Structures are given as structure tokens and as C-alpha cells.
Amino acid sequence: MKNEFKVIKGLVEYSDRGSRPISYKDIKIGLDTSNISKELPFLESIGLASQVSRGKYLPTEECKEFVKELDWNEEDAKRRLANLLSKSWFGQITLKLLKINESTDKDTLIGLLGKENEADPRKHKKALERLVEWMTWAGLLREEDGTLFLALRPERPSEGMREKMKTQEISPPRVESIEFQVHLVISMTPEMTKEKLKELLTIIKEAINEI
């Protein structure tokens, strides 16, 4: 998948990170232009490219984030790609198959994808194998001794959800209101005047209000 990643990175770089639409001829990465031209419609089908006019493409926001994550955190890049592939036509077929059968072999899956897409097995087998390779690299599929299993990765929290989680992490604990009764005993003496009693009651009231 090295060449495919070159095309993805080239789409982002040569479009000035999505500021201007480009064609396959503008992506100069040392690969045959015919291969690049075939790659762009595929990238559009999985949500990494957007065709804005005939033969002109822009990278999607997901594509730009994917390229950034490829350089800094490959696991995040895989998770992002897995989410995109799970929504594609071949991802949906694969998910339904493995949710029912739990496992399958590569030839069976390739045959099913080819049949669904009405592909010629002799002409399109390599292209179908590449779809399985993409899903395996991204983590949708796990292969053990030639057998494929479903290995879905959880979706990344949205930006809004991440902000909400941060807020919840720093929020102080909620303090429930507490009700209590206070009983005061005031000793009255013959020397205590009415004014002294009022002054004492005022002090007690202020003290209670400060609690």
C-alpha cells in the first residue's frame, strides 16, 4: 500500500492542503500517471477524495487528518481509515458476512465482493485482493493462518464529545444539599437587659448565615 499512500499524500500536498482542485496529472510523485488516475476515483469512493469537476479532485477533511496521522500516529490513521472503509460498499458486505459467519477465507470473501460488483474474476482479482488488504491494514479484518475474522476498531469520539469528556474530567464533584437542625440554649440572668439579648440574637443569626 506504499504507492497508494503516496497518492493520498500527493493529493493533499499538490492541492495545497485542499485549497485548489487538481487532476491526476498534477500529482508528481514518481508513479505512472495512469495508476494515479485510477486511484483517485477509488479514494473518492471511500471518502478520502472529492471530485469537484470533471477530473478535478480535492482531499476531504478526513483525508487531510489521515495524512497527518500517518506521520504522527499510525494507529489513529488506521482507526480513521477503518471507520471510512466500514461505510464503503465492500466494507458493508464484509461486515455483514462476518457478523453472520464469524470467519471466512480470503478467496470466499474475494469471490463474494466480485460477484456483488459484477467483476470479471480474471481481470479484477488483484483489485479485489487490494480491497481485502486495505481492510486488513486498517484493522477491520484480522487474519490468522489464512482465515479472516472481524476486528472492528471503535470510532474516534467526535470533537464535541471529546470536549464534553474533558469538561466532565475537570468538573468538581457535585455536593448535595444537607439539612440539619441547630438547638441553641441561652441562659438568662437577672443582669441581662433587653438590648443585650437582641445583640446576642443578632450575633447568632449572622453566624448561622455564614455557614
N, C-alpha and C positions, 0 to 999 in steps of 0.2 A: 504493500500500500504506500510505499515511499513516493512513487510518482503521483499518486492521487493527492497526497498531502502537498506536494509541490504545486499542483494546480490550484488547490484551495488557497494556499498562501499567496500564490501569484495573483489570484483573483482579488484578494484583499489589498495587496501592495500596489498593483498596477492600476487599480481603480481609486488609488489614494484613499484607502480605507472607506470605500463606498461613496465618494464624493462625485464620481463621474462614471457613467456606464462604459463598459469595454467589451470587445469581441475576443474570440479565441486568438486572433492574430496579435493582440496587444500583450498577451501573456508570454513573455520571452523567458523561458526557464530551461532551455536546452532540450526540450522534448519535441517530438514531431507534432506539428500543428493539427494534423488530422486526429491525433489522440486527444489533444486538448479540446477540440471541437466536439468530440463525442462525450467528453467528461462533463462539460457544462450542463447539458440537459439532465444528466443523472444527478448532479448536485442540486439542480432546481427541484427534482422530484423528491429529494429528501430534506428540503428546507434550508440548504446552505447557499443557494443562489436564487436570484430573482431576475427573470427576463423582463426588461422594461420596454424593449422594442425588438424588432427583428434582428436576431443575432447579437443583441447587446444585453449584457448582464451586470448585475450589482451583487455584492455579497450581502447576505442578510445579517441582521444583528447577531443571530445565533452563530453565523459563520465567523464573524469578527471575534466573538468571545471564544469560539472553539480554537481559532488560531492562537489567540493569546494564551489559552490554557495549554495548548500543545507545547509551548515553550517553557511554561512555568509549573504546570501540574498536570501531568498526563492523565491521572486518574479522573480529574474533573473533566478533562476533554472527553474521555471515554464515556463518562456518565451523561454528558450533554449529548453526545452522538447517539448513545443508546436510546435516549428519550425521543430523538428525532426519527431514528430508524424504526422504533416501535409503532410509529404512526404511518409509515410507508406501506404500500400495497404488499410488498414481500414480508415486511415485519409483521403485519396483521395476520397474514397466512401462517407464518411460522409460529406466532404466539397461540393461535387457535389450535394448531396441530399439537403443540407440545403441552398445552393445558389439558388436552384430552388424553394423549398417548404417553405423556411424561418424558419419553425419549424417542429418538429416531436415528437412522443412519444418514450420512451426508447424501448418498445417491437418492434415497427416498425423498428427502427434502428438495433436492435439486429438481427431481422429476416432477414433484408437485408444483413448484414455482414455475417450471417451464410450461406445464400443462395449463396453469392458470393464466399465464401470459401469452399462451398460444405460440410459444417459441419453438424454433427448429432445434432439436437436441444436438444435431451435428454442427450447426453454426453457432449456437448460443450457449453451449455448455460452459465455456470459460467465463462468460459474462455472468451466468447463474452461480457458478462457483465463487465468483468475486463477491456476490451478494452475501453468501454464507460467510465468507472471510471478513467482510465488514461487520456483520452481526457478532461474529466471534471476537474480533478485536475490541469492539465497543462493550462487550460484556452482556449482550442479550443472550448469547449462547455460550455454553461451556462444553468442551469436547473432552471425552475420556475414552481412550482406546477405540477411536473411530465412531463412538456414539455421541450424539448431541443431546444436551439437556438444556432446559430453560434456566437462565441465570440472570433474571431481571435485576437491575440496579434501581434503587429508589430515586424518584425525581428530586432534583435540587429544589429547595424551598424558593418561592418567588421572592423578589426584592422586598415586597410588602410584608411577607411572612417573616423574612429574616429580621426586618426592623422590629416587628412585633415581638419576636423571640428575644431580641436584645433588650427591649423595654421591659419584658417580663423578668429578665435576669437581674435587672438593676432596681426593680420596684421594691420598695420597703415592705416588710410583712404587714399584712392588714391587722389592725388592732381592734378587736371587738369592744363595744362599749360595756362598761361594768357598772352595775347599780349596787349601791351599798347604803346603809343607814348609819348615822353617827348620833350617839346619845351623849348629850352634854349635861353635866351636873354642876350647877352654880350654887356655891354656898353663900347664903345671905347672912349678913351680920348687921347688928343694930347701927354700926357706923356707916354702912353703905348707903349713899344717897341715890336718888333717882337719876341724877346726872351721871354718877359713876357707873350705875347699871347700864344706862344707854351707851356709854363709852365702851364698856366691856362687850356688849352685844354687837356693836359696830365692828370691833376688832375681830370677833369670832366670825362674823359674816364675811369680812374681807379675806380672812384666812381660808374659808371654805371655797370662795370664788376662785382662788388661786390654785386650787387642787386640779 
